[in-house]
Amino acid sequence: MKIHFIGIGGIGVSALAKYYLAKGQEISGCDLVASEITDQLRKMGARVRIGTPDPSCVSPDTDMVIHSPAVPKDNLEIRNLKLEIPVLSYPQALGDLTRKHFTITVSGCHGKSTTTAMIGLLLEKAGLDPTVIVGTKIKEFGDSNCKVGKSKYLVIEADEHFSSFLNYSPTIAVVTNIERDHLDFYKNLGNIKKAFKKYISFLPKEGMLVINKDDKHAKTIVPKNRKYGVVWYSTKQAEAKKLALTMQLPGTHNVSNAMAALAVARLLKIPDSVSFSSLSSYKGSWRRFEIFDLKIRNCKLKIVSDYGHHPTEVKVTVEAAREKWPFDPAQGKPEIWLVYQPHQYQRTHYLWKDFVRVLSKLPIQKLILTDIYDVAGREDKAIKTKVSSEKLVKEILNTKYQIPDTLYIPTLLKVESYLKKNLRGGEVVMVMGAGDIYNLTLRLRSGRLTERALKRRIKP
């Protein structure tokens, strides 16, 4: 079978491409930019074209086309296809897989990737050999976002954006939390809740909902009259205290993610001894509180690379860092510097007040905001003229909570230059955002990347 992927460098689409490569299918694909992921796919045997859309790169004998939800409807490669070739979005194609497996879906506005990884690794340690498709790279799976198993179990990250998760058929559905996000699509919290209610309504009679009892919005979506079972989890459980002492990932939010994984494990009759061992040994994944030791001008410091891009994610991640590295007033160390790249003009616009409130009260010594990451095809021209990181910094500086040294530095190259000139050693530098800011971490670590390499990215 020949399958062509449009937007093959995306973190989700690429996982599905890897799945079908492992199944022996002939894979081709295209993307606008080269990345580590497209390079990896080529090494695995996929034929990948980089550049603007070109209908000629879809072979006439292609059996199926799968595209990223971010690909516009007028994409040339889709528009010029023969009508008899099935064209599916990534969520639709993944949905087909969920109907062929005992599927565990992990949804929620925050913590999806980490919880999916935890569940996947836990099932692997228990000998259940699951297939796992997740929106990050897992070290234990060979730095891949896909692990292909031979059992009936499929563990996937179920994204709520564009209502993608409504394509899936779970046997166990996890909801980590619900909050205002993706307001360019949903418009308000009420619509987000409606989508989650519909998502859990797909559970079969023998299905189970695993849901966060600590989240005020998640609690409201569970109907009184339901055909499926419900398991609640909470960081107030005794098991959470044990996990907090043994886990390698800091922060209450990560304990909550682990409690969700533990609840799923118990439904599958996995012994607690296996679960606690797996969760306690989990070291995290790509761009999820990823820690690197670094030396700049003979000064030792730490870099924390993180994908967080919502105000709540920024808040809990920074608080987790401060928990891990407490500030000593006597020594004035360790200082935490946050370099944050806001993701999407529309998100920044709709959550403006939340960003101002959170960023102005963080327990850190320095805040650097870069220009907003422009998400191609998902921006509103009118909104782009209204918001900017420069305006955000000015408003933060006008609050009574203003943290010291709040700076606007537009580009990653200029941020790199500033850091190299001003770091003195002992600092914890947090590099956060869902855009291409991870390239700053790569550049600081290697010191050898070119400006062209800095522009290569893995699409969010």
N, C-alpha and C positions, 0 to 999 in steps of 0.2 A: 504494500500500500504506500502511495506517495502522498505525503502531507506537506503543505506549504504554510509557514507561519509568518504573518505580517506583524512586525514589532517583536521579533524573536529575541531581542536583547533585554526585554522587560523581565523583571524578577519573577513574575508569575508565569508568563507565556513560555519563558525558557525552561521552566521546570517541567511543563507539559511536553515540550519538545524532547527533553532528556528522557522522559518516561517512554515516549514512543521510539526513541533511538534504542533504548534498552530492550524494547519489544521487537526489534529487528525491522522497524519500518524505515523507509527512505525519506529523509527529512531535508527540506530546503527552507530558507527563510530570508527575510530582509529586515533591515533597520536603518534608521537615519544616521546613527553614529556607531563606531566600533567601541568595544568595551571588553573587559575581562571575560564577561559572559559569552559574547560572540566568539571571542578567541577560543574559549573552552569548548563551545559547541562545534567549532570547526575541527578541533582535535578529536572530538568524539565521532566525527564522520558526517556532520551536517554540512550542507552547501549553503553558505551565508553570503548575501550581497549587502554591501553597505552603500548608502546614498539615497537620493530622492526616489520616490515610487516609480517603478518601471514595470508595465504589464508583461514585458517579455521575459521577466525572471520567473514567472509562473509557468511551469512546463505544461504543454497542452494535455499531457496524460496524467495531470495531478488529480488525485481522487478526492481530496478534501483541502479546504483552506480554513485556517484558524487565525483569528486576528485579536490583537489587544483591544480592550474596551476603549482605550484612548485613541485608537485609529479613527480619523474622521470618516463619515459615510461616503464622502466623495473621493476617497482614496482611489487612485488610478488602477491599482492592482485589483481592487474589489470591483470597481465599476466596469472593467473590461472583461470580467470572467464570463465564461459560458454559463447559462442558466442551470445546466444539469449538474454542475459541480457544487456540492454542499459547502456553504460558507457559514461557519460558526464563530461566535465570539469565544474568547477564552473561558468565561464562566459557563457558557452553553456546553462547550466541549468537556470541561471538567465535570459538569453536571451529569453528562452521560456516564462518566466513570463512577460517579457516586452511586448510580443505580445498579451497578454491577458488583458492588462491594458492601461489606459491613462498614459503613462510613461514619467516622467521627469528625464533625465539623467544629471548628473553633472560631467563634465570632465575638465581636465587641469592639468598642471604639479604641481601646488601648490593650496591649498585652497579647494580641493574637499570635504574633510570630513566636514569642518566647513560650507561650503556653502550648502551641502546636509542636514546637521542638521538644519541649519537656515530655509531652505525651508520646510522641514518636520514639524518642530515646528510651522511655520507660517500657513501652511495648517491645522494643528491640531487646532490651536487657532481660525481659521476661520470656524471651524466646518465641514471641508471636510473629516475628518477621513481617512487620507492616510495610506498606507503601506509604511514603510521606511526601507531601507537596506543601512547601512552606515559602513564605516571602522573605527569606533570608538564607544565608549560607551556613550550614552546620558542619563544624569541624569533624565531628564523629561520622559524618556521612561523606567524608572526603572533600570538605569545603564545598558542598553542593546544596542546592535548594530542592533536590529531589533524591529520594532513596526508593528504589524499586524492590519490593518484597514479593514473596511467593504465596503469602497467606491471603485470607479473605479480607483482612483489615486495611482500610484506607484512612489516613489521617490528613486532613487538609485545613489550611487557613481559609476561612470564609469571610471575604471582604464585604462590608456593607455598602461601599461606595457604588453608585449607579445601581443599587439594589442587586448587586452581583450574586449575593448569597441566596437569592430567591430561585436560583437555578439548581440548587443542590437538594439531594434527598438523603438526609442524615438518619442514622439509627440512634446515635448519641449526638446531641447538639449542646455545645458549651457556649454560654454567654458570660463574658468576663465583666462587662460594664456597658453602660449606655450614656452618651453625653452629646452635647451639641458639636457637630462637626460635619464637614461636607455640605455646608449650608447653601453652596451654589447649586446643589442638586436637590436637597431635601427641604430647604427654606426655613424649617423650624423643627424644634425638638419633637413636637407631636407627630410629624410625618416620619421621623426616625423611629419612634416607638411603634408606629403602625407597621413599618417594614419589619422590625424585629418580631412583632406579634405574628405576622404572616410567615416569617421564616420558621418559627418554632411550631407553627400549625402543620408543617409538612412532616413532623415526626409521626411515625406509625404507632399503632396501638401498643406494640411491644417496645417502642422507643423510650429514651430517657433524656430529659432536659437537665443539664448540670449548670447551675446558675449562682451568681455571686449574691449572697444574702446581705453583704455590706453595701451594695450599690443601690442607692435610693430609686434610681430610674429603672434598673433591671427588675426590681421587685414588682413593679407595676404592670409588667407585660404578661405575667403568668395568669391565665384564666382559671376561674374556680372550677368550671366544668371542662375537663380535658380528658382525652383518651390515653395519654402517655403518662409516664411517671416523672417525678421531679426529685432531684437531689440538690439540696442547698449546701454551699460551702462558705466558710467565713474565716477571717484571720483571728477570730476570737476563739476558735477551737483549740483544744489542747495540742493537737498535732502541729498547729501553726507555730507554737512556741518552740517545739522541737526543731522544726525546719529552720526557723529564724537563727537558731544556734549553729546549725550544721551546714546551711547553704553557703555556697561561694559567692552568689550574687547578692548584693546589698539591697535594702529597701523593702518596706512593707508591701509595695506593689508586686514585687517578685515572690514574696511569700504567698500572696493571694493567687498569683499564677500557678505556683506549685500546689496549692490546695485544690485548684481546679483539676490539675493533672492527677492528684491523688484520688479525687472523687471518681474520675474516669477509671483509674486502675482498679479501684474497689468494685466497680460495676462489672469489670472483666475478670474478677476473682484473682487478681494478681496479689501475691502476698505483700503485706506492708514492708517487710524486710527488703524486698526487691525495690519497692517504690522509694523508700527513704534512701537507700543506697544510690539509686539512680539520680534522684533529685539533689542529693547532697554533693554528688560528684559533677553535676552539670556546671560548666564554666561559662556558659553564654554562647552567643553566636555573633555573626558578622554585623557590625554597627548596632549592637545591643549592649551598651556598657562595656565596650571592648577596650581593654587596658593595654597600653604599651609603655615601656620604659624608654626614655629618650635622653640624648645628650646634645645640648646646643652650646657651642663655645665652652666646652668642658663643664657645663652646668647640667646636673641631673634633674630631670623632671618627669612627670607622667602625663600621657595623653589618654583621654577617654573619648572614644568615638561612639556616637550614638545617633540613632535614626529619629529620635523624638522631634516632633514638629508641632504638636498641639500644646497650648498653654499648660494643661494638666500634665502632659508627658514631660515637659521641660521642668516643671515644678518638682515632681516626684523623683525624677532622675537626678537633679541637682541636690535635692535633700538626701538622696541615697549616697551621693558622693561625699557630702558633708558628714554623713553618718560613718562612712568608711574611713574618712580622713578628717577627724575632729580638729577644729581650729584651736591652737594654743595661744591665748592672748599674750602671755609672757614673751613668747618668741615671735609672735606675729606670723606664725606658719601653721600648716601650709596654706598658702593662698590658693583660692580656686578662681581661675579665669574661664569665663564662658564665651566661646565664639559661636554665635548662633546665626544661622542663615534661615530667615523666614521662608516658608514654602507656600507658594501660590499667593497671588495678589488677592484673590477672592477670600481665601481663608483668613488672611491678615485683616482684610476689611471687615468681615462678619464677626471676627473674634477680637477686634481691636481693643476693646475695653479689658477683656480678659488678659491679653498680652501685656498691656500697660500695667495692670495690677500685679500679675505674676512676675514679670521681669524687673519691676521696681522694688520687689521685696525679697529677692533671692539671697540666700546666705553665702554670698560670694564677694570677692574683692574687686573684680573687674568684669565688665560686660562689653563685648564687642559685637555689633550687629553689622552684617554684610548686606549687600543689596538683596532684595527679595528674589527667590528663584522663580523664574517665569516658566510655568508649566504649559508647554505648547499645546494649543487646541482646547485649553480649559480656562482661558482667561477672558474677562470682560473688559473691553477697551475703556469704557467709562470709569470702571473701578480702578484701572491701572493709573489713571490720571489723579486719583484721589489719595492713594496710599503710597507710602515709601518707607524704607527703613530710616531714612533721615528724619522724617516727620515723627516716626515712632520714638526715636531717640530723644527728640526735643520734648515730646510729651512725657517720657519717663523722667527726664531731668526736671520737669516742672512739678512732679509729685512730691509729697512730703516724705515719701519713703525712700526716695532716690538713693541707690547704692553708689559708692564712689566710682569714679573713672568709667563712666558709661560713654562709649565711643561708637561713632559710625565710621566704618572703613569699608568702602564699596566693594572692592574685588578681593578674591582669595590671594592673589599675588601680593597685594598691598598688606593684607593681614599677615601673610608669611613674613614679609619684611619687618613689620612692626614687632611681631613676636621674637624674631631673631635678635632684634636690637634691644628689646626691653625685658626679656625674661632673665632672671638672676639665679635661678636654680631653686629647686624644692617646690615649685608650683605644680598644681594639677590643672592642666589645660583641657577643658571639655569642648569638643568640636561636635556641634549638634545641628541636625537638620536632615530633611528627607531628599534634598536635591543633590548637587554635585560637590557639596562641601567635604565629603569623605576624601576627595582628592587632596585637600589640604593636609589631612593626616598622612596620606601616602607620600606627599612631597616632603613633609617635615621628617618623616622616618627615613626616607631614602636620600634626600638632599640632591638627587640626580635627575629628577623628572623635568622634562622640558615644559614650556608653556602649552605646547600642543597636547602633551600627555595630560596636563592638568584639565584640559577641556574634555577628555574622554570620560564618559560617565556610564554608570548603570542606571537606566531610567527608573524613576520611582513608579 
